[in-house]
Amino acid sequence: MLLSLQPRSSGNEGGGLSREDQIIAAAKDIESSLPALFDEEAISMAFPVLYEESMNTVLVQEVKRFNRLLSVMIKTSFEVQRALKGLAVMSGDLENLAK
């Protein structure tokens, strides 16, 4: 997705945003559209893992996985913004994310 944000010309003579500014704006947009983490404890209480309710096991497991995914997305979005501003080291993974 971020590849589509790269400028088509070599210069910034059009007065538009730089590549870094475009990536930061996209990262902020993605970050703001992410849902909040699910309350795993509340879900476990509402849907206890019982033999008779095997789908509850799947629900609890998927909530944990989804929360891990959201955490990684939030962290990497924040880190790529910091790296593009020069406040953190741009790792290879962050460089690939920015590309």
Buried (B, 14 or more C-beta within 10 A) or exposed (E): EBEEBEEEEEEEEEEEBEBBEBBBEBBEEBBEEEEEEBEEEEBBEEBEBEEEEEEBBEBBEEBBEBBEEBEEBBEBBBBBBBBBEEEBEBEEEBEEBBE
